[in-house]
């Protein structure tokens, strides 16, 4: 097939079957957001490229779909957070904080494709602005867990790994980064690759004299050893005394216990996230079988508004993509059977009955039913087989005899029972459903 007739690699067409599943998932996203008091927002899929280009060596910047149009450099959004920050900035004088906003953007990244990684994906974003306390992190992590429950992923199949960049930064500020604090963001970008490339390759990148972090070998080793910590107590005792980052984590784990989700979260010093703007608590949800990439990722980004020229404004949020959770559900046979919903099919035997059939369909639609009106002269056998295929509950049959009697024949496709109903006068009562 010629290339132009294929969807670009890494993108998806959504036929009705896939669209019904997407609608099912999005309904759950929206319902959880509603239950947590979040309001929906959206923004253009195309932004000025500059909004996304940061200089910390992040993968996401290299993966931009960007183009020039009438001397403007534009890009498809690879994520929602910069657009969200732009929206907050534009109204910063009039917005009443804290804000709880959610969105369902399609995001574009020119990725090297592996399982669960595509070049476009939809991402459920939940963000809280204006709240500096980790009460906001706890609320968000609880919402992510509720989503996992709603789509019936067995508890225990997914764990949320939590860390605090501040704890790492405060630890390194006393040692490895004492003379070079500005290297912390690029250091996080390198560390984030650990799951993909392993600790030895991370060490190599951290200590590469030509790289952005360029640590001496013993300092690189110190960082990699730190990343191996999985016990918060160990991290607190090996980190600086009275680290605010450590205290935040302890409080967060206490709060998560109050939500009843302490068993679903773990401390993990290797989680730092690959986006440069995170400043505090960071978290990622993974399948415990370790087969897939992160299902969800987020954290605190208190400085993002300032980097765009605004006032310091605390913010925290996460993004949960449709692709990875879809794979997880498919692997476990948990995707629901979303069949087409069609209440009725109306069939005029010929053109003579069409006017009355239009009247029946219109009346049923006014009652809120999903109605398919047969648009051409078809055979009854074919119509009944189509109705069955499309999952219609009832067929309204209108032949010359029914029309002569001022009736319509209603057949229930599940029970096979039939009855007649009077045709409505042109502006009279509609038939019963
Ligand atoms: P992220 O970790 O880059 O974070 O993406 C969040 C989630 O989106 C990932 O965990 C993954 O499920 C999904 N995702 C990302 N890239 C792809 C891809 N190429 N194919 C399929 N799924 C993908 C962010 O984007 C942050 N802006 C999230 C955030 C919101 N932080 C604060 N607020």
Boltz pocket constraint, residues with backbone or C-beta under 6 A from the ligand:
constraints:
  - pocket:
      binder: B
      contacts: [[A, 78], [A, 79], [A, 80], [A, 81], [A, 109], [A, 111], [A, 116], [A, 117], [A, 118], [A, 119], [A, 120], [A, 121], [A, 122], [A, 123], [A, 125], [A, 126], [A, 127], [A, 275], [A, 294], [A, 295], [A, 296], [A, 297], [A, 298], [A, 299], [A, 316], [A, 317], [A, 318], [A, 319], [A, 320], [A, 321], [A, 322], [A, 323], [A, 324]]
      max_distance: 6.0
